[in-house]
Amino acid sequence: MPLRQDYLLTTAVLSADRSTLDALQDIAGYAPHNPEHEVAALREREAALRQAELNTERARLAYEAARELQIQAGWDFHNPILGARAAVVAQFGPDSLAVSAIGLKRKSDRKRLVRRRSSAAA
């Protein structure tokens, strides 16, 4: 048995395990000493695995649906905010204190363009 058992097994490994279980059922006279290795016990564990996989898939779908709702709600909130910012600039002007109050930079606070002297003119 592996020492680390805290990672998800790949589909290939689980598929091989299921094939092994199917083959064990066809072996006549298979009688292990460990009751955990009996076909009935293995079938129960395989059924529990299938249920866990189903639960994981349902949770993934629920997560994706909730994520889509979150994205839509975010955009439904963000778009009117953009309009409100534009309305403040239009109503109070681009250099007003109201513009800086909503988190935008005032026109007078922007860095002025500095022209460089060309070396030919000097």
C-alpha positions in Angstrom: 0.0 0.0 0.0 1.3 3.5 -0.8 2.3 5.6 2.2 0.6 8.7 0.8 -3.1 8.3 0.3 -4.1 11.9 0.1 -4.4 12.4 -3.6 -7.1 11.6 -6.1 -6.5 8.4 -8.1 -6.6 8.8 -11.8 -9.4 7.4 -14.0 -7.0 4.9 -15.5 -6.1 3.4 -12.1 -9.7 3.2 -11.1 -10.7 1.7 -14.4 -8.0 -0.9 -14.0 -9.2 -1.6 -10.5 -12.8 -2.1 -11.8 -11.5 -4.5 -14.4 -9.7 -6.5 -11.8 -12.9 -6.7 -9.7 -14.8 -8.0 -12.8 -12.1 -10.5 -13.4 -12.2 -11.7 -9.7 -15.8 -12.5 -10.1 -15.0 -14.8 -13.0 -12.3 -16.7 -11.1 -13.8 -19.9 -9.7 -12.7 -20.8 -6.3 -11.4 -17.3 -5.3 -11.4 -17.4 -1.5 -9.1 -14.8 0.1 -8.0 -15.1 3.7 -8.7 -11.4 4.3 -12.5 -10.6 4.3 -11.8 -7.2 2.9 -10.6 -8.8 -0.3 -13.8 -10.8 -0.9 -15.7 -10.0 -4.0 -18.8 -8.9 -2.0 -16.8 -6.5 0.1 -15.0 -5.1 -2.9 -18.3 -4.6 -4.7 -19.6 -2.6 -1.7 -16.5 -0.4 -1.8 -16.8 0.1 -5.5 -20.5 1.1 -5.0 -19.3 3.6 -2.4 -16.8 4.9 -4.8 -19.4 5.4 -7.5 -21.7 7.2 -5.1 -18.7 9.5 -4.1 -18.0 10.2 -7.7 -21.7 11.0 -8.3 -21.7 13.4 -5.3 -18.5 15.1 -6.5 -20.0 15.6 -10.0 -23.2 17.0 -8.5 -21.2 19.4 -6.3 -19.1 20.5 -9.3 -22.2 21.3 -11.2 -23.7 23.2 -8.3 -20.4 25.1 -7.9 -20.4 26.0 -11.6 -24.0 27.2 -11.4 -23.2 29.3 -8.3 -20.1 30.7 -10.0 -22.1 31.8 -13.0 -24.6 33.5 -10.7 -21.7 35.2 -8.9 -20.3 36.4 -12.2 -23.6 37.7 -13.4 -24.3 39.5 -10.1 -20.9 41.1 -10.2 -21.5 42.4 -13.7 -25.0 43.5 -12.7 -23.4 45.6 -10.0 -20.3 46.8 -11.9 -22.1 48.2 -15.0 -24.4 50.6 -13.2 -21.4 51.8 -11.1 -19.6 52.7 -14.3 -22.6 54.7 -15.4 -22.8 56.4 -12.0 -19.1 57.4 -12.3 -19.8 58.8 -15.8 -22.8 60.7 -14.4 -20.7 62.3 -11.6 -18.1 63.4 -14.2 -20.9 64.8 -16.4 -22.8 66.5 -13.6 -19.9 68.0 -11.6 -17.1 68.2 -14.2 -13.9 66.3 -14.6 -12.0 68.5 -12.1 -14.5 68.5 -9.2 -14.0 67.1 -5.7 -16.9 64.8 -6.3 -14.8 63.0 -9.0 -12.0 62.3 -6.4 -14.7 61.3 -3.8 -15.8 58.4 -6.0 -12.2 57.2 -6.5 -11.4 58.7 -9.9 -8.5 61.0 -10.6 -9.3 64.7 -11.0 -8.2 66.3 -14.3 -5.9 68.7 -12.4 -4.2 65.9 -10.6 -3.0 64.2 -13.8 0.6 64.6 -14.7 1.2 67.3 -17.3 2.9 66.5 -20.5 6.4 67.9 -20.5 7.9 68.7 -23.8 11.5 68.0 -24.4 13.7 70.3 -26.2 15.2 68.9 -29.3 18.9 68.9 -29.5 18.8 70.6 -32.9 17.1 73.7 -31.4 19.6 74.2 -28.6 
